[in-house]
């Protein structure tokens, strides 16, 4: 499975593993269903929501590595 990067589009991230949704919601990204969020990069969304993109990427990739184990 490919690692998540902050330049990835949110819509693409959601297709990788639906288990990532609660992580994004918990950090304040409640607009995951919005059409515009489907074409927005994770980095852009983090900037809008005041979230550290690098920390979120680490958290998402940690989830994926644990899900694969």
JOMOGI-V471187 format. One record per run of one state. SS is the DSSP state (helix for helix, strand for strand, loop for the rest). FROM is the first residue (numbers start at 0). LEN is the number of residues. If there is no record, write none. Layout:
((SS	FROM	LEN) (SS	FROM	LEN))
This chain:
((loop	0	8) (strand	8	1) (helix	9	7) (loop	16	1) (helix	17	9) (loop	26	9) (helix	35	4) (loop	39	1) (strand	40	1) (helix	41	8) (loop	49	3) (helix	52	16) (loop	68	1))
